[in-house]
Amino acid sequence: MQQSSFRLTGFSLRLALSVVVFIFFLISFFVYVEAERAIDKAHNTRLQSFLLADELRQSSDDLTRMVRTYAVTGDVRYRQHFDEIFAIRNGVAPRPENYHFIYWDLVDASDHRPRPFAAPQALLERMRHVGFTEIELSQLVSAKQASDELAAIEQDAMKLVATGDPMLRASALTLLHDAAYHQAKAGIMQPIDQLYSMMDARTKVAVDKAEQQAERLRWVFIVLGLMLAFLLWQLKKRELAILGAPVTEVYQHITALGQGDFSQKINVTAAKTHTILGWLAETQRRLAQLDHSRQLSQQRLEHLAHYDALTGLPNRLLLNDRLQQAMQLAKQSGKLLAVAFVDLDGFKVINDRFGHEFGDQVLKAISQRLSACLDENTLLARTNGDEFVFLITDITQQSDCQPRLALALQHLASPFTVLGNSVQLSASIGVSFYPQIIDIASEQLLRQADQAMYGAKQTGKNRYYFFDVEAEHYTRGISKKLDEIRAALARSEFVLFYQPKVNLQTGECIGVEALIRWQHPQQGLLAPGQFLPLIEQHELGVLLGQWVIAEAFRQYTLWYQQGIEMPISVNIAANHLQQADFAEQLAQICAEFPNVPASMLELEIVETSALQDIDYILGTMKACAALGASFSLDDFGTGYSSLSYLKRLPISTLKLDQSFVRDILTDPDDLAILQGVSRLAEAFELATIAEGVESAEHMQKLLDIGYLYGQGYGIARPMPAAALPAWLAAKGLVRT
């Protein structure tokens, strides 16, 4: 223990010293970086000094070239360049960036200068901000004054050239090349040369000083780094002495213990007994002993939890687990399994007559008799009281389990002796099978067998009875689906898709048909054929039909706000149309949407809607027409059409079923039917719409035989409401 404390104390001291050295290491690093920056700054000052001095010389040379070129050529551009250079140097005009790379002689005729400009600043003013000494500035001022004097001579020469007199131009050239001019030029160069020498000496000293300072700091930085590395190495040694192993190895052992894995033994030497690794090894050993004891207790508890204490048979919990496994295997293998629910006939009488202890002995004897019926594919369990369950697996057909059930009934029916008393019992057995038409849970399979057992008792006892899956599933399935549809309507899971109807000749979109879909949360988007047939004669069909009409009105309002006025047709089921309050319900929906004209609504009905009670339906249709709605006869030609109905019913459109339209390119009979219906519609002054238009050839053929309007996948598939404006824009169709 004292050794461990000594190690921890030594580790703490080394850690504190390492932190101190590290802090000084960081400080020296930042100081060294600043020294390097001082070197860069000195170099930059040196460069800027030479650039500014050179710019003074360069601008003087540029002025000389511009004035001499102007004197020779008379081109006013060079005089303009002279004035611009002079203005830039004096801070009157903006100074171009990268001025040292500008060649005024190369400026093109369009005076195009693709370069950015900085703010105006006089050259002498910029020199004062760079850091020239007073002596250097005096040389610059002398050079600047000499340059200004030279510029005055050059400006006088340009005035002579500007007169246009050849004699004066010659005088100007003489003025720009005589001894006075050259002497003035030399007056500029001499102070600049002296300036170069002074700047070179001064800036070199600054650079050398900064480099010496950086060199000293560099050595300090290196020494501190070596000290830090040495201390870290010492820390690593001390850490290993404390831990007893590398950190990763210790971490792996701690992780394993934390996850409950006590099986991997930790081996340590005698020298590492007092390390953390030694402590972990001892902890692992103790935890392994505790885990072993826990496993033994767990096994005892699991046996008590999964087996019946009286008979030693699997109980309901273990049965349910084995049943779930067997059901999974049955689905994968394609074979059957049977659940046989066994209930003893008359056991309550024996229990009441001889007492519970005697009854327990009877149950033990019964369990032994039933166990004699077992084979490798059968499991026997006691679920409650005098109830037992056979789980029979690996059978190919239902009749395969009948011999085993008959043998069980035979064994139970034969008399036996318990505590000196003769006992004779029988049993009723209910059987259910898996898989079934619809997948079910294990608990439901047991309930089916229990229900079948009551069927065996009702038919005379001492027999087995099979559960009727098809009858049960049909009754339960229809009820469940109706409940799902009712819940879906309450949760707003139904949506409307819209399929355009167009003028085949002009491309004009004359309206859309609303088609319902079910956005099922698990099964995705369901077509109407998957749910509408279930509710055609149910009240849900009426409720869903009312929702469709109201949704069409709501969607019309949204489209109208986008500038789309589009008639919407809605399919009405026969049971819905025959409701006594159909017209009143439609009037109520119209009142809820006062800004939507009822004339936008077209109700599509099939022939069977009107054939059942023509007079009653006629009254309903006239009441709806009075509100403004119109009617069309859908799927015309597939029922028992009557000309008298066409004459009496207030319909405006016949919709030809797609079964006639799809094959008109290849079937002469379908083509003849469409031609006949077209003439019939003309006689009754009815419009026609052909459904099932799948191609451009269909469109052309329909136009040839007199059909102007069409609808189908060849034009557009049903689409969500939000997609219709984009479809109209993409197709360039006319919106009415």
C-alpha positions in Angstrom: 0.0 0.0 0.0 2.9 2.3 0.8 4.5 1.4 -2.5 1.3 2.4 -4.4 1.1 5.7 -2.5 4.8 6.4 -3.3 4.2 5.7 -7.0 1.1 8.0 -7.1 3.0 10.8 -5.4 5.9 10.5 -7.9 3.5 10.5 -10.7 1.8 13.7 -9.5 5.1 15.5 -9.1 6.2 14.6 -12.6 2.8 15.5 -14.0 2.9 19.0 -12.3 6.5 19.6 -13.6 5.4 18.5 -17.1 2.5 21.0 -17.0 4.9 23.8 -16.0 7.4 23.0 -18.8 4.5 22.7 -21.2 3.3 26.2 -20.3 6.8 27.6 -20.9 7.0 25.6 -24.1 3.8 27.2 -25.4 5.0 30.7 -24.3 8.3 30.2 -26.1 6.5 29.0 -29.2 4.3 32.1 -29.4 7.4 34.4 -28.7 9.3 32.5 -31.4 6.4 33.0 -33.9 6.4 36.7 -33.1 10.1 36.8 -33.8 9.6 35.1 -37.2 6.9 37.7 -37.9 9.4 40.5 -37.0 11.7 39.0 -39.6 8.9 39.0 -42.2 8.0 42.6 -41.2 11.6 43.8 -41.6 11.9 42.2 -45.0 8.6 43.7 -46.0 9.7 47.2 -44.9 12.9 46.7 -46.8 10.9 45.7 -49.9 8.4 48.5 -49.7 11.2 51.1 -49.2 13.0 49.9 -52.4 9.6 49.7 -54.3 8.7 53.3 -53.4 12.1 54.6 -54.3 12.0 52.7 -57.6 8.5 54.0 -58.3 9.8 57.6 -58.1 12.5 56.7 -60.6 10.1 54.7 -62.8 7.5 57.5 -62.9 10.2 60.0 -63.9 11.3 57.6 -66.7 7.7 57.1 -67.8 7.2 60.9 -67.9 10.3 61.2 -70.1 9.1 58.5 -72.5 5.6 59.9 -72.8 6.8 63.5 -73.5 9.4 62.4 -76.0 7.0 60.1 -77.8 4.4 62.9 -77.9 7.0 65.3 -79.3 7.9 62.8 -82.1 4.4 61.4 -83.0 2.1 64.3 -81.9 -0.4 61.6 -80.6 -2.4 63.2 -77.8 -2.7 59.9 -76.0 0.9 60.2 -74.8 0.2 63.7 -73.5 -2.8 62.2 -71.7 -0.6 59.5 -70.3 1.9 62.1 -69.1 -0.8 64.0 -67.3 -2.2 60.9 -65.7 1.2 59.7 -64.5 1.9 63.1 -63.0 -1.6 63.2 -61.3 -1.1 59.7 -59.9 2.3 60.6 -58.4 0.9 63.8 -56.8 -2.1 62.0 -55.4 -4.7 63.7 -57.6 -5.8 60.6 -59.5 -6.4 57.0 -58.2 -3.3 54.9 -58.1 -3.5 51.5 -60.0 -2.7 48.4 -58.0 0.5 46.6 -59.0 1.7 49.9 -60.4 5.2 48.6 -61.0 3.9 46.2 -63.7 2.1 48.9 -65.7 3.7 49.9 -69.1 2.2 53.1 -70.3 3.7 52.6 -73.8 1.5 49.5 -74.3 -1.9 51.0 -73.6 -4.0 50.2 -76.7 -5.9 52.7 -78.9 -9.2 52.2 -77.0 -7.4 53.3 -73.8 -8.6 50.0 -72.2 -7.0 49.5 -68.8 -8.1 46.2 -67.2 -6.7 46.9 -63.7 -8.2 47.8 -60.4 -7.5 51.2 -58.7 -6.8 52.1 -55.2 -7.5 55.4 -53.4 -5.5 58.4 -54.5 -2.3 59.1 -52.4 0.7 61.2 -53.2 3.9 59.3 -53.7 5.8 61.5 -51.2 3.0 61.0 -48.6 3.3 57.2 -49.0 7.0 57.4 -48.5 6.5 59.2 -45.2 4.4 56.3 -43.9 6.8 53.5 -44.8 9.4 54.4 -42.3 12.2 56.3 -44.1 14.6 58.2 -41.9 14.8 62.0 -42.0 18.0 61.8 -44.1 16.4 59.4 -46.5 13.3 61.5 -46.8 15.5 64.6 -47.5 17.0 62.6 -50.4 13.6 61.7 -51.6 12.4 65.3 -51.4 15.4 66.4 -53.4 14.7 63.7 -56.0 11.0 64.7 -56.1 11.8 68.4 -56.5 14.3 67.6 -59.3 11.6 65.4 -60.9 9.0 68.2 -60.7 11.5 70.7 -62.3 12.1 68.2 -65.1 8.3 67.7 -65.4 8.0 71.5 -65.8 10.5 71.4 -68.8 8.6 68.5 -70.3 5.2 70.4 -69.9 6.8 73.4 -71.7 7.9 71.1 -74.5 4.4 69.6 -74.8 2.9 73.1 -75.1 5.2 73.7 -78.1 4.1 70.5 -79.7 0.4 71.2 -79.1 0.6 74.3 -81.3 1.1 72.1 -84.3 3.9 74.2 -85.7 6.7 72.0 -87.1 9.3 74.5 -86.1 8.0 74.6 -82.5 7.9 70.8 -82.5 11.6 70.7 -83.5 12.3 73.2 -80.7 10.5 70.9 -78.3 12.6 68.0 -79.3 15.7 70.0 -78.8 14.4 71.1 -75.4 14.0 67.4 -74.4 17.5 66.3 -75.5 19.8 69.2 -74.6 22.4 69.3 -71.8 20.0 71.1 -69.4 17.5 68.4 -69.7 20.1 65.7 -69.1 21.4 67.6 -66.2 17.9 67.8 -64.7 17.5 64.1 -65.2 20.8 63.4 -63.4 19.5 65.6 -60.5 16.8 62.9 -60.0 19.0 59.8 -60.3 21.8 61.0 -58.0 19.7 61.4 -54.8 17.9 58.1 -55.6 21.2 56.2 -55.8 22.3 57.7 -52.5 18.9 56.7 -51.1 19.4 53.1 -52.2 22.7 52.9 -50.3 21.2 54.3 -47.1 18.1 52.1 -47.2 20.1 49.0 -47.9 22.3 49.6 -44.9 19.4 50.5 -42.6 17.0 47.7 -43.5 19.8 45.1 -43.5 20.5 46.0 -39.9 16.8 45.5 -38.9 16.6 42.2 -40.7 19.8 40.9 -39.1 18.7 41.9 -35.7 15.3 40.2 -36.1 17.0 37.0 -37.4 19.4 36.9 -34.4 16.5 37.3 -32.0 14.6 34.5 -33.7 17.7 32.2 -33.6 18.0 32.6 -29.8 14.3 31.9 -29.3 14.5 28.9 -31.6 17.1 27.3 -29.3 15.0 28.1 -26.3 12.0 26.4 -28.0 14.1 23.3 -28.9 15.5 22.9 -25.3 12.0 23.2 -23.8 10.7 20.7 -26.3 13.4 18.2 -25.3 12.7 18.7 -21.6 9.0 18.2 -22.2 9.6 15.0 -24.2 11.9 13.6 -21.4 9.2 14.4 -18.7 6.5 12.8 -20.8 8.7 9.7 -21.1 9.1 9.6 -17.3 5.3 10.0 -16.9 4.8 7.0 -19.2 7.1 4.9 -17.1 5.4 6.0 -13.9 1.9 5.3 -15.5 3.0 1.8 -16.5 4.2 1.1 -12.9 0.8 2.2 -11.5 -1.4 0.5 -14.0 0.6 -2.7 -14.4 -0.1 -2.8 -18.2 -0.6 -0.4 -21.1 -3.7 1.8 -20.9 -5.4 -0.1 -23.8 -5.1 -3.4 -22.1 -6.4 -2.1 -18.8 -9.3 -0.4 -20.6 -10.2 -3.7 -22.4 -10.3 -5.5 -19.0 -12.4 -2.7 -17.4 -14.8 -2.7 -20.4 -15.2 -6.5 -20.3 -16.0 -6.3 -16.6 -18.4 -3.4 -17.1 -20.3 -5.5 -19.8 -20.6 -8.4 -17.4 -18.0 -10.6 -19.0 -16.2 -12.3 -16.1 -15.0 -15.4 -18.0 -11.7 -14.1 -19.2 -9.1 -14.5 -16.5 -6.6 -11.7 -15.9 -3.1 -13.1 -15.4 -0.6 -10.9 -13.3 2.8 -11.5 -12.0 3.8 -11.2 -8.3 5.5 -7.8 -9.1 2.2 -6.4 -10.4 0.0 -7.5 -7.5 -0.3 -4.0 -6.1 -1.1 -2.4 -9.5 -4.4 -1.5 -10.9 -4.1 -4.6 -13.2 -3.7 -6.7 -10.0 -6.8 -5.1 -8.5 -8.7 -5.9 -11.7 -7.5 -9.5 -11.6 -8.8 -10.0 -8.0 -12.1 -8.2 -8.9 -12.5 -10.5 -11.9 -12.0 -13.6 -9.8 -14.6 -12.5 -7.2 -17.1 -11.5 -9.9 -16.7 -14.8 -11.7 -17.5 -16.7 -8.5 -20.6 -14.5 -8.0 -21.7 -14.9 -11.6 -21.4 -18.7 -11.4 -23.6 -18.7 -8.3 -26.1 -16.4 -10.1 -26.2 -18.7 -13.1 -27.0 -21.7 -10.9 -29.8 -19.7 -9.2 -31.0 -18.5 -12.6 -31.2 -22.1 -13.9 -33.3 -23.1 -10.9 -35.6 -20.1 -11.3 -36.0 -20.8 -15.0 -37.0 -24.4 -14.4 -39.6 -23.3 -11.8 -40.8 -20.6 -14.2 -41.1 -22.9 -17.2 -42.2 -26.2 -15.8 -45.3 -27.3 -13.8 -44.4 -28.1 -10.2 -47.0 -30.9 -9.9 -46.5 -32.9 -13.1 -43.0 -31.7 -14.3 -44.5 -30.9 -17.7 -43.8 -27.6 -19.5 -46.1 -24.9 -18.3 -48.0 -22.3 -20.4 -45.0 -19.9 -20.5 -42.6 -22.5 -22.0 -45.4 -23.8 -24.3 -45.9 -20.3 -25.7 -42.1 -19.9 -26.3 -41.9 -23.3 -28.1 -45.1 -22.6 -30.0 -43.7 -19.4 -31.4 -40.5 -21.2 -32.5 -42.6 -24.0 -34.1 -44.8 -21.4 -35.9 -41.7 -19.7 -37.4 -40.3 -23.1 -38.5 -43.7 -24.0 -40.0 -43.7 -20.9 -42.1 -40.2 -21.6 -43.4 -40.6 -25.3 -44.1 -44.2 -25.1 -45.5 -45.4 -27.9 -43.2 -48.2 -27.8 -40.6 -48.3 -27.8 -36.8 -51.3 -28.6 -34.7 -52.3 -27.3 -31.2 -54.6 -29.8 -29.4 -56.3 -28.3 -26.3 -57.2 -31.2 -23.9 -59.8 -30.7 -21.2 -60.7 -33.7 -18.8 -64.4 -34.6 -18.8 -65.8 -34.9 -15.2 -62.6 -34.0 -13.3 -64.4 -31.5 -11.2 -66.6 -34.2 -9.8 -63.6 -36.3 -8.7 -61.9 -33.3 -7.2 -65.0 -32.3 -5.2 -65.6 -35.9 -4.1 -62.1 -37.0 -3.1 -60.4 -33.7 -2.4 -57.6 -31.7 -4.0 -54.8 -34.0 -2.9 -56.4 -36.9 -4.6 -57.1 -34.7 -7.6 -53.4 -33.8 -7.8 -52.5 -37.5 -7.9 -55.0 -38.1 -10.7 -53.5 -35.2 -12.7 -50.0 -36.8 -12.3 -51.3 -40.1 -13.5 -53.1 -38.4 -16.4 -49.9 -36.6 -17.4 -48.0 -39.9 -17.4 -50.6 -41.5 -19.7 -50.6 -38.5 -22.1 -46.8 -38.6 -22.1 -47.0 -42.2 -23.4 -48.6 -40.8 -26.5 -45.6 -38.5 -27.3 -43.1 -38.9 -30.1 -40.2 -36.7 -31.1 -42.5 -34.2 -32.9 -44.9 -33.8 -30.0 -44.7 -31.6 -26.9 -47.1 -32.0 -23.9 -47.7 -29.1 -21.6 -50.1 -28.5 -18.6 -51.5 -25.0 -18.9 -54.1 -24.8 -16.0 -56.0 -27.1 -13.7 -57.1 -30.1 -15.7 -56.2 -28.6 -19.0 -53.3 -30.0 -21.2 -52.0 -29.0 -24.6 -50.4 -31.1 -27.3 -48.0 -29.3 -29.7 -47.7 -31.5 -32.8 -45.2 -30.5 -35.4 -43.8 -31.6 -38.7 -47.1 -32.8 -40.3 -48.1 -32.4 -43.9 -51.9 -32.4 -43.6 -54.5 -32.1 -40.9 -55.4 -35.8 -41.0 -51.8 -36.8 -39.9 -52.5 -35.9 -36.3 -55.7 -37.9 -36.0 -54.1 -41.2 -35.0 -52.2 -39.5 -32.1 -55.4 -37.8 -30.9 -57.4 -41.1 -31.1 -54.6 -42.8 -29.1 -54.7 -40.1 -26.5 -58.5 -40.5 -26.1 -58.0 -44.2 -25.8 -55.4 -43.9 -23.1 -57.5 -41.5 -21.1 -60.7 -43.5 -21.4 -59.2 -46.7 -19.9 -59.6 -47.1 -16.1 -56.7 -46.7 -13.7 -56.1 -46.9 -10.0 -55.1 -43.9 -7.8 -54.5 -44.4 -4.0 -56.6 -47.6 -4.1 -59.5 -46.0 -6.0 -60.5 -46.9 -9.5 -60.7 -43.8 -11.8 -62.1 -43.6 -15.3 -62.1 -40.3 -17.3 -62.5 -39.1 -20.8 -61.4 -35.9 -22.5 -62.6 -33.3 -25.0 -59.9 -32.1 -27.5 -60.0 -29.0 -29.7 -57.5 -28.7 -32.5 -56.3 -25.7 -34.5 -53.7 -25.7 -37.2 -51.0 -23.3 -38.4 -50.2 -21.7 -40.9 -53.6 -20.2 -41.8 -54.9 -17.9 -44.5 -54.1 -14.9 -42.3 -51.1 -14.9 -40.1 -52.0 -15.0 -36.4 -50.2 -14.9 -33.0 -49.5 -17.9 -30.8 -52.0 -16.7 -28.2 -54.7 -16.5 -30.8 -53.9 -20.1 -32.0 -54.3 -21.3 -28.5 -57.7 -19.5 -28.2 -58.8 -21.2 -31.4 -58.0 -24.6 -30.0 -59.8 -23.7 -26.7 -62.8 -22.7 -28.7 -62.7 -25.9 -30.7 -62.6 -27.9 -27.4 -65.9 -26.4 -26.4 -67.2 -27.6 -29.8 -66.1 -31.2 -28.9 -67.9 -30.9 -25.5 -71.1 -29.6 -27.2 -71.1 -32.5 -29.7 -70.9 -35.3 -27.0 -67.5 -35.2 -25.3 -64.8 -37.9 -25.5 -63.8 -36.8 -29.0 -61.7 -34.2 -30.9 -63.0 -31.3 -32.9 -61.2 -29.2 -35.6 -61.4 -25.4 -35.6 -63.1 -24.0 -38.7 -60.6 -21.4 -39.8 -62.2 -20.2 -43.0 -65.6 -19.3 -41.4 -63.8 -17.6 -38.5 -61.4 -15.7 -40.7 -64.2 -14.5 -43.0 -66.3 -13.1 -40.2 -63.4 -11.6 -38.4 -61.7 -10.3 -41.6 -64.7 -8.4 -42.9 -65.3 -6.8 -39.5 -61.6 -5.9 -39.1 -61.4 -4.3 -42.5 -64.5 -2.3 -41.9 -63.1 -1.0 -38.6 -59.8 -0.1 -40.4 -61.7 1.8 -43.1 -63.7 3.7 -40.5 -60.6 4.5 -38.6 -58.8 5.6 -41.8 -61.7 8.0 -42.6 -61.4 9.5 -39.1 -57.6 9.9 -39.4 -57.9 11.5 -42.9 -55.9 8.8 -44.6 -57.9 8.9 -47.8 -56.7 11.2 -50.6 -58.0 12.1 -54.1 -56.0 11.7 -57.3 -57.1 13.5 -60.4 -57.0 12.2 -64.0 -57.4 14.9 -66.8 -60.0 14.7 -69.5 -58.9 16.5 -72.7 -60.1 17.5 -76.1 -58.3 15.1 -78.4 -58.2 17.6 -81.3 -57.2 20.8 -79.6 -55.4 19.5 -76.5 -57.7 21.5 -74.2 -58.1 20.1 -70.7 -61.9 20.1 -70.2 -61.9 18.7 -66.6 -60.6 16.1 -64.2 -62.0 12.9 -62.6 -61.5 12.5 -58.9 -60.3 9.0 -58.0 -59.9 8.0 -54.4 -56.9 6.3 -52.9 -56.1 5.1 -49.4 -52.7 6.2 -48.0 -52.4 3.2 -45.7 -49.8 3.8 -42.9 -48.3 0.3 -43.3 -49.3 -0.9 -46.8 -48.7 2.3 -48.7 -51.0 3.8 -51.4 -54.0 1.4 -52.0 -56.1 1.4 -55.1 -59.9 1.7 -54.7 -60.4 -1.9 -55.7 -58.8 -3.0 -52.5 -61.4 -1.4 -50.2 -64.4 0.1 -52.1 -66.1 -3.4 -52.8 -66.2 -4.0 -49.0 -68.4 -0.9 -48.3 -70.6 -0.7 -51.4 -73.6 -1.8 -49.4 -72.4 -0.4 -46.1 -73.0 2.9 -44.4 -69.2 3.6 -44.7 -69.7 3.7 -48.5 -72.1 6.7 -48.0 -69.8 8.5 -45.6 -66.8 8.0 -47.9 -68.9 9.3 -50.9 -69.9 12.4 -49.0 -66.2 13.0 -48.1 -65.2 12.7 -51.7 -67.7 15.3 -52.8 -66.7 17.7 -50.1 -63.0 17.2 -50.8 -63.6 17.9 -54.5 -65.2 21.3 -53.5 -62.3 22.1 -51.2 -59.7 21.2 -54.0 -61.6 23.4 -56.5 -61.2 26.3 -54.1 -57.4 25.8 -53.9 -57.1 25.5 -57.7 -59.2 28.6 -58.2 -56.7 30.6 -56.1 -54.0 29.4 -58.5 -56.0 30.6 -61.5 -57.3 27.1 -62.5 -61.0 26.7 -63.1 -61.4 23.0 -63.7 -64.7 21.0 -63.6 -64.3 17.9 -61.3 -66.2 14.7 -61.9 -66.9 12.4 -58.9 -68.0 8.7 -59.0 -71.1 8.0 -57.0 -71.9 4.5 -55.9 -75.4 3.1 -56.4 -76.1 2.7 -52.7 -75.0 6.3 -52.1 -77.2 7.8 -54.8 -80.2 5.8 -53.6 -80.0 7.4 -50.1 -83.1 9.4 -49.3 -81.2 12.5 -48.3 -78.6 12.5 -51.2 -79.8 15.8 -52.6 -80.0 17.4 -49.2 -76.4 16.3 -48.4 -75.2 17.8 -51.7 -77.0 21.0 -50.9 -75.4 21.2 -47.5 -71.9 20.7 -49.0 -72.7 23.5 -51.5 -73.6 25.7 -48.6 -70.3 25.0 -46.9 -68.5 26.3 -50.0 -70.5 29.3 -51.1 -67.7 30.6 -53.5 -67.7 27.3 -55.5 -70.3 27.0 -58.2 -72.1 23.7 -58.1 -71.9 23.6 -61.9 -68.2 22.6 -61.6 -69.4 19.2 -60.1 -70.2 16.3 -62.4 -71.6 13.2 -60.8 -70.6 10.0 -62.6 -73.1 7.1 -62.1 -73.3 3.6 -63.5 -76.3 2.1 -65.1 -77.2 -0.1 -62.1 -77.6 3.1 -60.0 -80.7 4.1 -62.0 -82.1 0.7 -63.0 -83.3 -0.3 -59.6 -85.9 2.5 -59.1 -85.9 4.7 -62.1 -88.6 7.1 -60.8 -87.0 7.6 -57.4 -83.5 8.1 -58.8 -84.9 10.5 -61.4 -86.2 12.7 -58.7 -82.9 12.7 -56.9 -81.0 13.5 -60.1 -83.4 16.4 -60.9 -82.9 17.9 -57.4 -79.1 17.7 -57.9 -79.4 19.3 -61.3 -81.4 22.1 -59.8 -78.4 22.9 -57.6 -76.2 23.1 -60.7 -74.6 19.7 -60.8 -74.5 17.6 -64.0 -74.5 13.8 -64.5 -72.6 11.5 -66.8 -73.2 7.7 -67.3 -70.0 5.9 -66.6 -68.9 2.5 -68.0 -71.6 2.8 -70.7 -72.1 -0.4 -72.6 -71.1 -2.8 -69.9 -74.5 -3.1 -68.3 -78.1 -3.5 -69.6 -78.5 -0.1 -71.2 -81.9 1.0 -72.2 -82.7 3.7 -74.7 -85.7 4.8 -72.5 -83.3 5.4 -69.6 -81.1 7.6 -71.8 -84.2 9.6 -72.8 -85.6 10.0 -69.3 -82.4 10.5 -67.2 -80.9 14.1 -67.0 -77.5 13.0 -68.1 -75.2 15.1 -70.4 -72.3 12.7 -71.1 -71.7 9.0 -71.9 -68.4 7.6 -70.8 -67.3 4.6 -73.0 -65.8 1.8 -70.9 -62.1 1.3 -71.6 -62.7 -2.4 -72.4 -64.2 -1.2 -75.8 -61.6 1.5 -76.4 -58.4 -0.5 -75.6 -58.7 -2.8 -78.7 -60.2 -0.6 -81.3 -57.0 -0.7 -83.3 -57.2 -4.5 -83.7 -60.8 -5.6 -82.9 -63.4 -4.7 -85.6 -66.3 -5.5 -83.1 -65.1 -3.0 -80.5 -64.6 -0.4 -83.3 -68.2 -1.0 -84.5 -69.6 -0.7 -81.0 -67.8 2.7 -80.6 -69.1 3.9 -83.9 -72.7 2.9 -83.0 -72.5 4.6 -79.6 -71.2 7.7 -81.2 -74.2 7.9 -83.5 -76.5 7.1 -80.6 -75.0 9.9 -78.5 -75.6 12.3 -81.4 -79.2 11.3 -81.6 -79.7 12.0 -77.9 -77.5 15.1 -78.0 -75.1 13.7 -75.5 -71.4 14.3 -75.3 -69.0 11.2 -75.3 -65.8 10.6 -73.5 -63.6 7.6 -74.4 -61.8 6.0 -71.4 -58.7 3.9 -71.7 -56.8 6.0 -74.3 -53.3 4.5 -74.2 -51.5 5.9 -77.3 -51.4 8.6 -80.0 -52.9 6.0 -82.4 -55.9 5.5 -80.1 -56.4 9.3 -80.1 -56.3 9.5 -83.9 -58.6 6.6 -84.3 -61.2 8.0 -81.9 -61.1 11.4 -83.8 -61.6 9.6 -87.1 -64.8 7.9 -85.8 -66.2 11.1 -84.2 -65.0 11.1 -80.6 -63.7 14.4 -79.5 -62.9 13.8 -75.8 -60.8 11.2 -74.2 -59.2 10.0 -70.9 -56.5 7.5 -70.2 -52.9 6.6 -69.4 -51.9 7.7 -72.9 -52.9 11.2 -71.9 -52.1 11.3 -68.2 -52.1 8.9 -65.2 -54.1 9.9 -62.1 -51.9 12.4 -60.1 -52.0 14.1 -56.7 -53.8 17.5 -56.7 -50.5 19.4 -56.2 -49.1 17.9 -59.4 -51.9 19.0 -61.7 -50.7 22.7 -62.2 -47.2 21.5 -63.2 -48.7 18.9 -65.6 -50.8 21.6 -67.3 -47.8 23.9 -67.6 -45.6 21.1 -68.9 -48.1 20.0 -71.5 -49.0 23.5 -72.5 -52.7 22.6 -72.3 -55.4 25.2 -72.2 -57.1 25.6 -68.8 -60.7 26.4 -68.9 
